[in-house]
Structures are given as structure tokens and as C-alpha cells.
Amino acid sequence: MIAIGVIALFLAVVMGLNLTEFGRVD
């Protein structure tokens, strides 16, 4: 269960960084 939480958090951070990158590029 802990692993799932860590993965979910990691994905959330990656998605946030991707959105930020796209926002800067655009």
C-alpha cells in the first residue's frame, strides 16, 4: 500500500513538472 502511495505521489510530481514545462514552452 505504501508503494502505491509513493508511486502516486511521484506521478503527481512528474505531471506537475510536465505541465510547468509545457506552460513555459507555450
Buried (B, 14 or more C-beta within 10 A) or exposed (E): EEEEEEEEEEEEEEEEEEEEEEEEEE
